[in-house]
Amino acid sequence: MNSRTSLYRDKHNAKLMGVCAGIADYTGIDAFWVRLGVVALTIFALGPIGFLAYFVMGFLLQKKPPHLYRDNQEEQYWQRVRQSPQRTAREIRARFRDIDRRLADVETYYVSNNPRLTAEIEQLR
């Protein structure tokens, strides 16, 4: 598994052990909402099992490497990959199709405006 698609404890943005901050980083949801959801789930649904699960995750999850992403844009990209790999692949294919179309336009422009180059290309055919 790619290290950028793994769940880590985020000690940099941590309040207690970094589990909620890690989940927030993994999903792309704001850490405040993740913390609020964990507290609500623990109080209203899970009880002591919620506290136990939190501390078990805190001990089992690895710390997030300090230089996992180069910049914020790369971090957002990997969050999108984790959320929906198929959608991300479609977006990348669409970008490549757009680049291919633009390169074809540039090629057409230079070939049609350069008779010497057009003649050389026709000679090669």
N, C-alpha and C positions, 0 to 999 in steps of 0.2 A: 504494500500500500504506500502511496506517495505520502511523504511527511507533511505536505501541505493540505492533505485531505484527512488528517487524523485529528482526533479530539485531544486537546491539551488543557492543562490548568494554566490559566493566564495570571501569573503572579504580579505582573506589572499593573494590571487593573483590578486586582483582588481586593475584596473587603475582608474575607476570612481566610479561605484556602485557595481561592481562584477558580473554583469549580463553575460557579455561575458565569464568571467572566469568560471562562473557556467555552462554555456552551453558547454564550452570546457571540463570541468570535467565530465559532464554528457555524452557527446558523445565520449570522448577520443581523440578529435582533438586538435591540438596545439592551445593555446589561441590566438597567433598572427594571425592565419588564420581565426579564428572566428571573431576577432575584425576587420580584414580587410574586411571580407565578410559583416559584419554589417554596416561598414562605406560605402562600395560600394553600398549596397542595399539602404541605407538611402539616399545617394546622387543621385543615378541614377534611382531609382525606386519608393521609398516610400515618399521621401521628409519629410515634417514635421510630417507625420504620423509615420515614423520610430523613430524620436526623442521621440514622445509621447509614442509609444509602449515600447521603451527602459526604459523610466522613470516609466511607469506603472508597468512593470515587476520588476524594481528595488524596487518599494514600495510593491508589492504583494508577491514576492518570499521571503521565509524565509532565514535567514543566514545559511550557512553550519555549522553543529555542529563541534566543534574543533577536536573531537576524533571519527569521523565517521568510519574511517578505522584504523586497527592496523598497517598496513604497506603498502608499495607501491604495493606489489603483490596482496593484498586483494582489493585495489582500482582498479587495472587493471582487476581483476576477475569481479567485479561488473559493470565495464564499458562494458565488454563483455556480461554480462547478459542483460544489458539495450539495447545493440545493436542488439543482436540476442539470445533470450532466448532458442529457439529450438536448435541452434548450441551448446550452452553451455550445455544443457541437454544431447545432443549426446556425447559431449566430456566427461562429467562426467560418463555416462554409459560405454563408452569405457575404461575409467580408472578403473572402478569397474570390468569390464570383465577381464582386464589385471591383476588386483590384485587377482581375483578369480583363474585365470589360474596359476599365480605364487604360490598361496597357494596350489593348487592341485599338482603342481610339487614338492613342499616341502613335502607335505603329502606322495606322491608316493615315494620320495627318502627315507624318514624315515621308511616307512612301508616295502619297498622292501629290505632295508639294515638291518632290525631288525627282525630276525625270531621269536623271542619271542613275539614281538608286533603283528606280522602277525598272529601267532597262536592264540593269545588272541582275535583279531578281528574276525578271522574265527570261533572261539568258540562262540562268541556273535551272529553270524548269524544263 
